[in-house]
Amino acid sequence: MMKTLKSMMLIGIGVGATLAYQKYSKPVMKEMEKLANKTMDKVNNELEEMM
């Protein structure tokens, strides 16, 4: 009985994690892309100022 409950709980956690990933992966990736672009722009500006 306990093994069955444990298995059902783990399956539920997996399903929840999969649904959360599908729902929130695009917004998170967009924010990470914005952050990377800002950082690259700052680095490029600093390099241009040095030259």
Secondary structure, DSSP 4 states (H G I P E B T S, - for coil): -HHHHHHHHHHHHHHHHHHHHHHHHHHHHHHHHHHHHHHHHHHHHHHHHH-
